[in-house]
């Protein structure tokens, strides 16, 4: 028997098990981050560097010169991380999110904030695109903003112990009741 057979057996056992809600939230959170970085942040960075080198964005990134940018920034594609984060948020509502798999509610709120800002910047640079990508980007921004508000609300309800005990983190369980 080889040394790796135990590892392979554990991987196979884990693959056969249904993923937990925390794992689903972590996977959706990672997918939203990857989408934002690869399809939003990197193209925006390339556009900013090209504009700086060619002096085509002399008034700043929000006021491009005619003919700039030379490529689209995929602002309509920002609906994908917005929907992934929305599904992750819905799945995570009854979970305490104890920083398992490096995901917390504050991380989700921060990602929603970053997604909203990145989508606005991306849509601003799509000056010559048709109307529908801008409408899709507008919907994505509203989804991100709604997720920020709902995330702050869920955090506040947890702090105030207005959610069921099973939904709270272990630190909230140990606090003494108010007298």
N, CA and C of each residue as an Amber inpcrd file, in Angstrom:
protein
   537
   0.8500000  -1.1700000   0.0000000   0.0000000   0.0000000   0.0000000
   0.8990000   1.2370000   0.0000000   0.5900000   2.1550000  -0.8600000
   1.4150000   3.3550000  -0.9720000   1.0230000   4.3790000   0.0710000
   1.9080000   5.3120000   0.2570000   1.6940000   6.3420000   1.2600000
   0.5240000   7.2610000   0.8970000   0.3150000   7.5150000  -0.3760000
  -0.7340000   8.4370000  -0.8050000  -2.1210000   7.8080000  -0.8420000
  -2.2370000   6.5240000  -0.6050000  -3.5560000   5.8970000  -0.7010000
  -4.5140000   6.4340000   0.3550000  -3.9990000   6.7800000   1.5400000
  -4.8610000   7.3550000   2.5640000  -5.3810000   8.7180000   2.1500000
  -4.5270000   9.5240000   1.5280000  -4.9330000  10.8370000   1.0480000
  -5.9920000  10.7120000  -0.0380000  -5.7710000   9.7910000  -0.9630000
  -6.7500000   9.5920000  -2.0420000  -8.0870000   9.1010000  -1.5020000
  -8.0380000   8.2580000  -0.4960000  -9.2870000   7.7730000   0.1020000
 -10.0350000   8.9130000   0.7740000  -9.2990000   9.8100000   1.4650000
  -9.9600000  10.9510000   2.1100000 -10.5590000  11.8980000   1.0830000
  -9.8270000  12.1400000   0.0010000 -10.3440000  13.0140000  -1.0510000
 -11.5950000  12.4130000  -1.6660000 -11.5820000  11.1110000  -1.9260000
 -12.7500000  10.4530000  -2.5130000 -13.9320000  10.4990000  -1.5480000
 -13.6650000  10.2650000  -0.2400000 -14.7460000  10.3400000   0.7370000
 -15.3420000  11.7370000   0.7860000 -14.4980000  12.7570000   0.7470000
 -14.9870000  14.1310000   0.7940000 -15.7560000  14.4800000  -0.4640000
 -15.3100000  13.9560000  -1.6090000 -15.9880000  14.2300000  -2.8710000
 -17.3710000  13.6070000  -2.8790000 -17.5280000  12.4670000  -2.2120000
 -18.8250000  11.7960000  -2.1760000 -19.7980000  12.4620000  -1.2160000
 -19.2910000  13.2580000  -0.2780000 -20.1590000  13.9280000   0.6800000
 -20.7670000  15.1850000   0.0560000 -21.9430000  15.5220000   0.5320000
 -22.5830000  16.7550000   0.1010000 -21.8430000  17.9330000   0.7360000
 -21.5180000  18.9840000  -0.0520000 -20.7930000  20.1170000   0.5410000
 -21.6590000  20.8520000   1.5620000 -21.0120000  21.3470000   2.5960000
 -21.7460000  22.0860000   3.6230000 -22.1030000  23.4780000   3.0930000
 -22.9980000  24.1330000   3.8040000 -23.3830000  25.4880000   3.4050000
 -22.2000000  26.4400000   3.4700000 -21.3380000  26.2560000   4.4650000
 -20.1560000  27.1070000   4.5820000 -19.2410000  26.9460000   3.3730000
 -19.1100000  25.6970000   2.8920000 -18.2770000  25.4530000   1.7110000
 -18.8780000  26.1060000   0.4720000 -20.2000000  26.0540000   0.3460000
 -20.8660000  26.6910000  -0.8000000 -20.6500000  28.1970000  -0.7580000
 -20.7880000  28.7890000   0.4170000 -20.5700000  30.2310000   0.5660000
 -19.1310000  30.5850000   0.2080000 -18.1760000  29.7940000   0.6970000
 -16.7630000  30.0590000   0.4120000 -16.4790000  29.9320000  -1.0870000
 -17.0490000  28.9260000  -1.7340000 -16.8230000  28.7510000  -3.1700000
 -17.4210000  29.8930000  -3.9860000 -18.6310000  30.3180000  -3.6480000
 -19.2570000  31.4310000  -4.3660000 -18.5070000  32.7350000  -4.1140000
 -18.0450000  32.9330000  -2.9060000 -17.2730000  34.1230000  -2.5690000
 -15.9770000  34.1530000  -3.3730000 -15.2850000  33.0230000  -3.4400000
 -14.0510000  32.9400000  -4.2230000 -14.3240000  33.1770000  -5.7020000
 -15.4110000  32.6120000  -6.2240000 -15.7460000  32.8090000  -7.6420000
 -16.0170000  34.2800000  -7.9430000 -16.7050000  34.9690000  -7.0400000
 -16.9740000  36.3950000  -7.2500000 -15.6830000  37.2050000  -7.2170000
 -14.7840000  36.8720000  -6.2980000 -13.4950000  37.5720000  -6.2360000
 -12.7030000  37.3350000  -7.5140000 -12.6320000  36.0890000  -7.9370000
 -11.8630000  35.7590000  -9.1420000 -12.4290000  36.4750000 -10.3620000
 -13.7510000  36.5140000 -10.4860000 -14.3830000  37.1820000 -11.6280000
 -14.0620000  38.6780000 -11.6070000 -14.1880000  39.2950000 -10.4450000
 -13.9050000  40.7300000 -10.3470000 -12.4580000  41.0550000 -10.6730000
 -11.5390000  40.2360000 -10.2040000 -10.1290000  40.5150000 -10.4510000
  -9.7670000  40.2710000 -11.9050000 -10.1460000  39.1140000 -12.4320000
  -9.7190000  38.7360000 -13.7840000 -10.4330000  39.5440000 -14.8650000
 -11.7350000  39.7330000 -14.7260000 -12.4860000  40.3740000 -15.8020000
 -12.8280000  41.8370000 -15.5480000 -12.4300000  42.3740000 -14.4060000
 -12.7000000  43.7920000 -14.1640000 -11.4300000  44.5410000 -13.7850000
 -10.7740000  44.0990000 -12.7350000  -9.6100000  44.8370000 -12.2430000
  -8.4500000  44.8200000 -13.2340000  -8.1360000  43.6680000 -13.8000000
  -7.0140000  43.6030000 -14.7390000  -7.2600000  44.4310000 -16.0030000
  -8.4410000  44.3490000 -16.6570000  -8.6610000  45.2350000 -17.8080000
  -8.6210000  46.7150000 -17.4440000  -9.1510000  47.0910000 -16.2800000
  -9.0900000  48.4910000 -15.8670000  -7.6480000  48.9340000 -15.6440000
  -6.8480000  48.0610000 -15.0820000  -5.4390000  48.3710000 -14.8800000
  -4.7080000  48.5350000 -16.2180000  -5.0040000  47.6490000 -17.1530000
  -4.3940000  47.7510000 -18.4890000  -4.8170000  49.0520000 -19.1600000
  -6.0970000  49.3990000 -19.0820000  -6.5750000  50.6420000 -19.6900000
  -5.9300000  51.8620000 -19.0440000  -5.7750000  51.8370000 -17.7490000
  -5.1580000  52.9780000 -17.0690000  -3.6920000  53.1240000 -17.4740000
  -2.9750000  52.0160000 -17.5620000  -1.5520000  52.0840000 -17.9340000
  -1.3950000  52.5140000 -19.3880000  -2.2050000  51.9350000 -20.2750000
  -2.1300000  52.3210000 -21.6960000  -2.4960000  53.7880000 -21.8640000
  -3.5120000  54.2490000 -21.1820000  -3.8980000  55.6520000 -21.2620000
  -2.8380000  56.5800000 -20.7230000  -2.1630000  56.1530000 -19.6680000
  -1.1060000  56.9690000 -19.0900000   0.1040000  57.0410000 -20.0220000
   0.4560000  55.8930000 -20.6220000   1.6130000  55.8500000 -21.5180000
   1.3510000  56.6560000 -22.7890000   0.1270000  56.5570000 -23.3310000
  -0.1950000  57.2440000 -24.5860000  -0.7900000  58.6370000 -24.3650000
  -0.9260000  59.0660000 -23.1460000  -1.5040000  60.3790000 -22.8020000
  -2.9260000  60.5470000 -23.3520000  -3.6920000  59.4620000 -23.3460000
  -5.0620000  59.5650000 -23.8480000  -6.0730000  59.7650000 -22.7290000
  -5.6690000  59.6170000 -21.4960000  -6.5850000  59.9000000 -20.3870000
  -6.0190000  61.0290000 -19.5310000  -5.7250000  62.1330000 -20.1930000
  -5.0600000  63.2500000 -19.5240000  -5.9320000  63.9040000 -18.4630000
  -7.2510000  63.7780000 -18.5880000  -8.1500000  64.3720000 -17.6020000
  -8.5150000  63.3870000 -16.4990000  -7.8830000  62.2510000 -16.4650000
  -8.1790000  61.2300000 -15.4610000  -8.9640000  60.0840000 -16.0780000
  -9.0520000  59.0180000 -15.3130000  -9.6870000  57.8130000 -15.8410000
 -11.1900000  57.9960000 -16.0550000 -11.8220000  58.9160000 -15.3450000
 -13.2560000  59.1230000 -15.5180000 -13.5850000  60.0560000 -16.6750000
 -12.5870000  60.7020000 -17.2510000 -12.8180000  61.6220000 -18.3630000
 -11.8990000  61.2530000 -19.5230000 -12.1870000  60.1250000 -20.1910000
 -11.2850000  59.6970000 -21.2610000 -11.4120000  60.5810000 -22.4960000
 -10.3300000  60.6230000 -23.2560000 -10.3140000  61.3630000 -24.5180000
 -11.1010000  60.5820000 -25.5720000 -11.5210000  61.2370000 -26.6460000
 -12.2210000  60.5190000 -27.7120000 -11.3560000  59.3880000 -28.2610000
 -11.9670000  58.2660000 -28.5100000 -11.2490000  57.1070000 -29.0060000
 -10.5940000  56.2820000 -27.9190000 -10.7160000  56.7010000 -26.6850000
 -10.1610000  55.9460000 -25.5710000 -11.3140000  55.5050000 -24.7000000
 -11.3980000  54.3370000 -24.2310000 -10.4600000  53.2450000 -24.3520000
 -10.6490000  52.4760000 -25.6510000  -9.6460000  51.7460000 -25.9940000
  -9.6540000  51.0030000 -27.2430000 -10.3820000  49.6800000 -27.1160000
 -10.6940000  49.2430000 -25.9080000 -11.3930000  47.9710000 -25.7180000
 -12.4700000  48.1570000 -24.6630000 -13.4040000  47.2510000 -24.6530000
 -14.4710000  47.3180000 -23.6660000 -13.9800000  46.7830000 -22.3240000
 -14.6220000  47.2160000 -21.2610000 -14.2190000  46.7910000 -19.9260000
 -15.1390000  45.7390000 -19.3420000 -16.0400000  45.1970000 -20.1220000
 -16.9300000  44.1190000 -19.6890000 -17.8090000  44.5010000 -18.5000000
 -18.3370000  45.7160000 -18.5200000 -19.1550000  46.1570000 -17.3930000
 -20.4260000  45.3240000 -17.2510000 -20.9680000  44.8160000 -18.3550000
 -22.1680000  43.9830000 -18.2590000 -21.8650000  42.6590000 -17.5690000
 -20.6300000  42.2170000 -17.6330000 -20.2510000  40.9690000 -16.9910000
 -20.2140000  41.0340000 -15.4840000 -20.3300000  42.2150000 -14.9270000
 -20.2980000  42.3540000 -13.4720000 -21.5670000  41.8260000 -12.8180000
 -22.5630000  41.4750000 -13.6310000 -23.7760000  40.8770000 -13.0760000
 -23.4790000  39.4820000 -12.5320000 -22.4850000  38.7970000 -13.0840000
 -22.1540000  37.4410000 -12.6380000 -21.6430000  37.4270000 -11.1930000
 -20.6330000  38.2440000 -10.8280000 -20.2390000  38.2240000  -9.4120000
 -21.3170000  38.7860000  -8.4960000 -22.1340000  39.7010000  -8.9960000
 -23.2230000  40.2250000  -8.1670000 -24.2210000  39.1110000  -7.8360000
 -24.5640000  38.3080000  -8.8220000 -25.5040000  37.2090000  -8.5710000
 -24.8600000  36.1100000  -7.7310000 -23.5780000  35.8310000  -7.9510000
 -22.8880000  34.8250000  -7.1290000 -22.8430000  35.2610000  -5.6730000
 -22.5540000  36.5250000  -5.4570000 -22.5220000  37.0320000  -4.0860000
 -23.9250000  37.0620000  -3.4720000 -24.9380000  37.3330000  -4.2880000
 -26.3200000  37.3150000  -3.7800000 -26.7220000  35.9030000  -3.3510000
 -26.3680000  34.9110000  -4.1460000 -26.6720000  33.5260000  -3.7660000
 -25.9030000  33.1510000  -2.5020000 -24.6360000  33.5470000  -2.4290000
 -23.8360000  33.2680000  -1.2290000 -24.4570000  33.9340000  -0.0100000
 -24.9570000  35.1480000  -0.1770000 -25.5630000  35.8460000   0.9520000
 -26.8340000  35.1240000   1.4060000 -27.6700000  34.6990000   0.4650000
 -28.9120000  34.0030000   0.8210000 -28.5960000  32.6910000   1.5430000
 -27.5990000  31.9570000   1.0530000 -27.2250000  30.7010000   1.6900000
 -26.6550000  30.9520000   3.0860000 -25.9680000  32.0870000   3.2750000
 -25.2780000  32.3360000   4.5390000 -26.1190000  33.0210000   5.6040000
 -27.3370000  33.4070000   5.3080000 -28.1500000  34.1390000   6.3020000
 -28.2630000  33.3770000   7.6170000 -28.6010000  32.0850000   7.6180000
 -28.7170000  31.4080000   8.9160000 -27.3930000  30.8980000   9.4910000
 -26.2890000  31.1790000   8.8520000 -24.9990000  30.6820000   9.3260000
 -24.2990000  31.7180000  10.1870000 -23.5720000  31.2670000  11.2140000
 -22.8290000  32.2260000  12.0280000 -21.6020000  32.7920000  11.3100000
 -21.0810000  32.1130000  10.3090000 -19.8730000  32.5150000   9.5680000
 -18.7490000  32.8860000  10.5240000 -18.1550000  31.8830000  11.0970000
 -17.1070000  32.0470000  12.0940000 -15.7250000  32.1420000  11.4680000
 -15.6200000  32.7530000  10.3200000 -14.3530000  32.8960000   9.6180000
 -13.8540000  31.5450000   9.1120000 -14.7550000  30.5750000   8.9640000
 -14.3870000  29.2830000   8.4070000 -14.1200000  29.4760000   6.9280000
 -13.1060000  28.8770000   6.4270000 -12.6990000  29.0220000   5.0250000
 -12.4110000  30.4770000   4.6640000 -12.0440000  31.2480000   5.6690000
 -11.6740000  32.6500000   5.4630000 -12.7810000  33.4980000   4.8660000
 -14.0220000  33.2280000   5.1950000 -15.1440000  34.0490000   4.7380000
 -15.9300000  34.5000000   5.9560000 -16.1540000  35.7880000   6.0360000
 -17.0090000  36.3240000   7.0880000 -18.0050000  37.2730000   6.4320000
 -18.9740000  37.7040000   7.2150000 -19.9590000  38.6350000   6.6780000
 -19.3210000  39.9640000   6.2920000 -18.3360000  40.3960000   7.0620000
 -17.6370000  41.6350000   6.7290000 -16.8880000  41.4870000   5.4010000
 -16.3490000  40.3050000   5.1380000 -15.7030000  40.0580000   3.8400000
 -16.7040000  40.1970000   2.7040000 -17.9130000  39.6870000   2.9280000
 -18.9320000  39.7570000   1.8800000 -19.3770000  41.1970000   1.6470000
 -19.4920000  41.9720000   2.7130000 -19.8590000  43.3840000   2.5640000
 -18.7460000  44.1430000   1.8460000 -17.5120000  43.8660000   2.2000000
 -16.3760000  44.5130000   1.5270000 -16.3050000  44.1560000   0.0530000
 -16.5700000  42.8940000  -0.2710000 -16.5690000  42.4920000  -1.6760000
 -17.7080000  43.1680000  -2.4350000 -18.8550000  43.3260000  -1.8120000
 -19.9610000  44.0280000  -2.4570000 -19.6040000  45.4940000  -2.7070000
 -18.9260000  46.1220000  -1.7500000 -18.4830000  47.5050000  -1.9350000
 -17.4970000  47.6020000  -3.0960000 -16.4900000  46.7270000  -3.1000000
 -15.5120000  46.7250000  -4.1810000 -16.1930000  46.4470000  -5.5230000
 -17.1450000  45.5190000  -5.5480000 -17.8600000  45.2100000  -6.7860000
 -18.6600000  46.3900000  -7.3070000 -19.2940000  47.1280000  -6.4100000
 -20.0660000  48.3010000  -6.8360000 -19.1550000  49.3690000  -7.4200000
 -18.0430000  49.6410000  -6.7410000 -17.1020000  50.6550000  -7.2370000
 -16.5050000  50.2280000  -8.5760000 -16.0750000  48.9770000  -8.6790000
 -15.4740000  48.4860000  -9.9200000 -16.4690000  48.5080000 -11.0670000
 -17.7190000  48.2110000 -10.7930000 -18.7400000  48.2230000 -11.8370000
 -19.0160000  49.6460000 -12.3100000 -19.0610000  50.5910000 -11.4020000
 -19.2740000  51.9920000 -11.7870000 -18.1150000  52.4930000 -12.6480000
 -16.8870000  52.2010000 -12.2390000 -15.7240000  52.6230000 -13.0250000
 -15.7440000  51.9560000 -14.3930000 -16.0380000  50.6770000 -14.4190000
 -16.0710000  49.9380000 -15.6780000 -17.1560000  50.4650000 -16.6110000
 -18.3270000  50.7450000 -16.0700000 -19.4180000  51.2680000 -16.9030000
 -19.1130000  52.6800000 -17.3890000 -18.3870000  53.4600000 -16.6010000
 -18.0150000  54.8100000 -17.0120000 -17.0910000  54.7750000 -18.2150000
 -16.2150000  53.8010000 -18.2560000 -15.2820000  53.6910000 -19.3710000
 -15.9130000  53.1180000 -20.6300000 -17.0770000  52.5060000 -20.5230000
 -17.7700000  51.9760000 -21.7050000 -18.5800000  53.0860000 -22.3640000
 -17.9030000  54.0790000 -22.9030000 -18.5920000  55.2510000 -23.4310000
 -19.2760000  54.9810000 -24.7660000 -18.6990000  54.1560000 -25.6060000
 -19.2670000  53.9220000 -26.9330000 -20.0420000  52.6230000 -27.0280000
 -20.3530000  52.0090000 -25.9110000 -21.0630000  50.7300000 -25.9540000
 -22.5650000  50.9720000 -26.0800000 -23.3180000  49.9510000 -26.5140000
 -24.7790000  50.0830000 -26.5860000 -25.3950000  50.2920000 -25.1990000
 -26.6740000  50.5370000 -25.1690000 -27.3380000  50.8640000 -23.8980000
 -27.4940000  49.6490000 -22.9870000 -27.6740000  48.4590000 -23.5500000
 -27.9690000  47.3060000 -22.6900000 -26.8330000  46.9420000 -21.7460000
 -25.5510000  47.0500000 -22.1300000 -24.5260000  46.7330000 -21.1210000
 -24.5460000  47.6990000 -19.9360000 -24.8700000  48.9470000 -20.2130000
 -24.9340000  49.9130000 -19.1110000 -26.1150000  49.6250000 -18.1890000
 -27.2280000  49.1540000 -18.7610000 -28.3790000  48.7950000 -17.9300000
 -28.0740000  47.5760000 -17.0670000 -27.3970000  46.5950000 -17.6400000
 -27.0160000  45.4120000 -16.8730000 -26.0390000  45.8090000 -15.7670000
 -25.1060000  46.6990000 -16.0850000 -24.1620000  47.1800000 -15.0720000
 -24.8930000  47.9390000 -13.9690000 -25.9150000  48.7030000 -14.3310000
 -26.6930000  49.4360000 -13.3330000 -27.4060000  48.4620000 -12.3900000
 -27.9400000  47.3920000 -12.9440000 -28.5890000  46.3690000 -12.1140000
 -27.5610000  45.7230000 -11.1850000 -26.3640000  45.4460000 -11.7100000
 -25.3120000  44.8520000 -10.8820000 -24.9400000  45.7800000  -9.7260000
 -24.8430000  47.0730000  -9.9970000 -24.5100000  48.0220000  -8.9240000
 -25.5900000  47.9980000  -7.8550000 -26.8550000  47.9790000  -8.2590000
 -27.9340000  47.9520000  -7.2720000 -27.9380000  46.6580000  -6.4680000
 -27.5790000  45.5450000  -7.1040000 -27.4740000  44.2850000  -6.3610000
 -26.3570000  44.3880000  -5.3340000 -25.2080000  44.9190000  -5.7360000
 -24.0910000  45.0840000  -4.7990000 -24.4860000  45.9970000  -3.6400000
 -25.1570000  47.0960000  -3.9330000 -25.5650000  48.0330000  -2.8680000
 -26.5690000  47.3630000  -1.9290000 -27.5190000  46.6280000  -2.4840000
 -28.4910000  45.9160000  -1.6450000 -27.7920000  44.8880000  -0.7550000
 -26.7930000  44.2070000  -1.2960000 -26.0520000  43.2290000  -0.4960000
 -25.2650000  43.9020000   0.6350000 -24.7300000  45.0970000   0.3640000
 -24.0410000  45.8300000   1.4300000 -25.0170000  46.1800000   2.5520000
 -26.1770000  46.7070000   2.1880000 -27.1650000  47.1030000   3.1980000
 -27.6530000  45.8870000   3.9760000 -27.9850000  44.8080000   3.2610000
 -28.4510000  43.6000000   3.9410000 -27.3580000  42.9770000   4.7950000
 -26.1290000  43.0440000   4.3300000 -25.0160000  42.5190000   5.1210000
 -24.8360000  43.2910000   6.4110000 -24.8600000  44.6240000   6.3360000
 -24.7660000  45.4350000   7.5510000 -25.9430000  45.1610000   8.4830000
 -27.1310000  44.9790000   7.9160000 -28.3080000  44.6900000   8.7300000
 -28.1550000  43.3500000   9.4520000 -27.6800000  42.3170000   8.7430000
 -27.4970000  40.9990000   9.3610000 -26.4120000  41.0530000  10.4390000
 -25.3480000  41.8110000  10.2000000 -24.2940000  41.9620000  11.2100000
 -24.8680000  42.6490000  12.4530000 -25.6370000  43.7100000  12.2440000
 -26.2180000  44.4380000  13.3810000 -27.2070000  43.5650000  14.1480000
 -28.0280000  42.8150000  13.4420000 -28.9820000  41.9280000  14.1230000
 -28.2590000  40.8590000  14.9310000 -27.1510000  40.3550000  14.4190000
 -26.3700000  39.3820000  15.1690000 -25.7550000  39.9910000  16.4170000
 -25.2200000  41.2130000  16.2940000 -24.6300000  41.8910000  17.4530000
 -25.6810000  42.1690000  18.5310000 -26.8740000  42.5390000  18.0870000
 -27.9460000  42.8490000  19.0350000 -28.6730000  41.6030000  19.5370000
 -28.2220000  40.4450000  19.0780000 -28.8100000  39.1430000  19.4480000
 -30.2920000  39.0810000  19.1160000 -30.6460000  39.5960000  17.9520000
 -32.0350000  39.5560000  17.4990000 -32.2670000  38.4510000  16.4730000
 -31.2980000  37.5830000  16.3170000 -31.4370000  36.4250000  15.4340000
 -31.4520000  35.1840000  16.3150000 -31.9650000  34.0730000  15.8050000
 -31.9720000  32.8500000  16.6240000 -30.5620000  32.4700000  17.0910000
 -30.4900000  31.7750000  18.2010000 -29.2140000  31.4040000  18.8100000
 -28.3310000  30.6020000  17.8580000 -28.9170000  29.7390000  17.0500000
 -28.1400000  28.9130000  16.1200000 -27.4820000  29.7540000  15.0360000
 -27.9900000  30.9380000  14.7710000 -27.4520000  31.8060000  13.7280000
 -26.2900000  32.6520000  14.2290000 -26.0980000  32.7190000  15.5490000
 -25.0780000  33.5870000  16.1240000 -23.7430000  32.8680000  16.2160000
 -22.6810000  33.6550000  16.2810000 -21.3610000  33.0680000  16.4680000
 -21.2090000  32.6090000  17.9080000 -20.1840000  31.8130000  18.1600000
 -19.9980000  31.2840000  19.5100000 -19.7080000  32.3950000  20.5160000
 -19.0870000  33.4850000  20.0810000 -18.8200000  34.5750000  21.0080000
 -20.1150000  35.2370000  21.4470000 -21.1150000  35.2570000  20.5880000
 -22.4030000  35.8260000  20.9790000 -23.1400000  34.9080000  21.9410000
 -22.8610000  33.5850000  21.8730000 -23.5000000  32.6400000  22.8010000
 -22.9860000  32.8210000  24.2170000 -21.7320000  33.2010000  24.3500000
 -21.1230000  33.2500000  25.6670000 -21.3610000  34.5560000  26.4090000
 -21.8870000  35.5440000  25.7390000 -22.1090000  36.8180000  26.4110000
 -23.2390000  36.6800000  27.4280000 -23.0810000  37.3800000  28.5160000
 -24.1090000  37.3420000  29.5570000 -25.3210000  38.1440000  29.0920000
 -26.5260000  37.6660000  29.4300000 -27.7120000  38.4110000  29.0390000
 -27.7680000  39.7500000  29.7730000 -28.3870000  40.6960000  29.1120000
 -28.5290000  42.0290000  29.7330000 -29.5380000  41.9600000  30.8610000
 -29.2500000  42.6740000  31.9480000 -30.2020000  42.6630000  33.0560000
 -30.9600000  43.9480000  33.1400000
